[in-house]
Every structure is written in structure tokens, then in C-alpha cells.
């Protein structure tokens, strides 16, 4: 009989390319983070509302996040195809060359933003944690899921800039509404 600890972790097919976020609370999101050097990756950083009361759209936090993203994307050779900074989370659509650089990019962006936000670069922060959960990542396989994620990020950005929120969001958008979304 094989030992239970040496058996591979059985992951549901739906979560094969996902990691982090609320999946971490169950066995679905545990294991190695799936990353791809060929396919784009949808990355979500969710901030703790207690730690960041004014939200990420506050001018100071917004410019800090923009600066951190651009600086470390260039340093780790990560291409940011699209991003949207909302009040309590950030959506990124990225591509990278090496797995190690992608992991370093995620780690450093989260750490540098948290340090810049709490003004504690050399001292451990004693307050609440800045990030609510570990970053959620999903490898996008195929053009149709890529288009859906790209439109979703664009829709989030439009809603932040004044577009009214709709419950069905991307499911009920016609081709004219999608064109208006990108106009």
C-alpha cells in the first residue's frame, strides 16, 4: 500500500490552472502555482479593507501601485498587457518569460506596495495585513477565455470611471456594447 503523503494531490479539473485567493482555504488551491511562459496569466491582488481604508483609487495609493507595477515589470521582464486598479483589488493580464521571474514579480509587487503603503521598509508592520489573501492567478488557455478576461478587466476599468454596474455584466453584452466598452 502506498503512503498517502506521496500520492499526488488530486485537483478538480476546473481548478487545474488556478491558484491562490479564496481557493487557498480549501485543498483546491494548494500545491504549486501553475504558471505558463507561453500563455497569458490573469492575476488578482485583493487588499484588506481594514488596512487600506481609503482604497486603492486614492491618488497616493493609485500612483504608488502604478509606479511599482511599471518598475518591477521592466525589472523582471514581465509584459503587462492590461491592468485595472479598483477600490479593493487589482486585475492584471500579464505574460512572462521564466517561471522564476513571474514568481519574483508577484512576490516583489505585493511586498513593495505593502511597504510603501505602511511606510515600513525596514521595520515589521504591527498593524493589520495589507493583503487579504494570496494573489489569485489563472493561466488563460485559448483565445476565447483570453477575450473574456480582457473584456472583464476593461469592464471593471469602465465601471470605476463611471459606467453603471450591471448584474449580468459580460453575459448579456451585445457586439455594439462590446465596441462601446473599448471606445
Buried (B, 14 or more C-beta within 10 A) or exposed (E): EEEEEEEEEEBEEEBEBBBBBEBBEEEBBEEEBBBBEEBBBBBBBBBBEEBBEEBBEEEEBEEBBEEBBEEBBEEBEBEBBBBBBBBBBBBBBBBBEEBEBBBBBBEBBBBBBBBBBBEEEEEEBEEEEBBBBBBBBBBBBEEEBBEBBBBBBBBBBBBBEEEEEEEEEBEEBEEEEBEEBEE
